[in-house]
């Protein structure tokens, strides 16, 4: 088969969830499949590429804006691949004959206040368009599948749930490695860690307030380190620590470089992701694979991703988040138990499995047009 992939996310400098998904899936597909022929379509050449086999090539088609609709779509119409794969949401307005699209989440439906109005409208329209026009949809969790069924009305058989994996670079690192990385971000000693985009949907105002409440009960609580690039409506988040009088105990790290993420995670005492909504929540598994006890939410995809290997909390209850922080901080044995459970749980999630299941979908659509 000739398999075309929208690989524009490979060229993004600061990788977040969708960029990591694209990168790791391409890497795993290249290791798994030496038979089919792949073409990666990009709007600019990436600074680095995963190792690719001889059955892979890359095709740059530059465009300053509207690349997906003005360049990628028409190019696919001319090239006519057996199947085209979009790893992140948006199918071109000129859709290919046979296509698979991965839809990561519909968070804008659950928390519309977390998105600018224009972006919310675009997300709603483009997701509906992609869901209806694609031959098959990959949802990254059962939660995302439920949202697609509810908000788009498409048939259940059109959706395949395929989970992410965890890269082998996430494992418990030595204290020398973790201390060196922590110092690079101004952290010395123990720290509690959050890593994701700094935006309202991540529930950071409540997390900071919960941390302040926990400090009242545990004055020796380590610093709260918040890593991630700035999103939308972050001013209230960044001012919260100052308003609560705990500025000296909350550190905004900025974007955490991809090469620093494994060691920074591994050095954390507790990892926190009390998000209001996640399509998957990849850092939960990465923290588990790094040997860290995790506190996360009991909503959206997070219970299915975390299983019984994390302490789950109701994210809208600040007191519940604070109580969970205190509980794990004061009970080192419980932290150890969650860390060990998380290590075992994370080993089940592999990018090879994700690639094999994705390839099965691409093969079916490429040969038959649909399931």
Beta strands, then each sheet from edge to edge (+ up, - down):
strand 1: 2-6
strand 2: 37-42
strand 3: 56-60
strand 4: 83-86
strand 5: 99-103
strand 6: 136-139
strand 7: 159-161
strand 8: 191-195
strand 9: 223-227
strand 10: 250-254
strand 11: 270-273
strand 12: 293-297
strand 13: 311-313
sheet 1: 3+ 2+ 1+ 4+ 5+ 6+ 7+
sheet 2: 10+ 9+ 8+ 11+ 12+ 13+
end
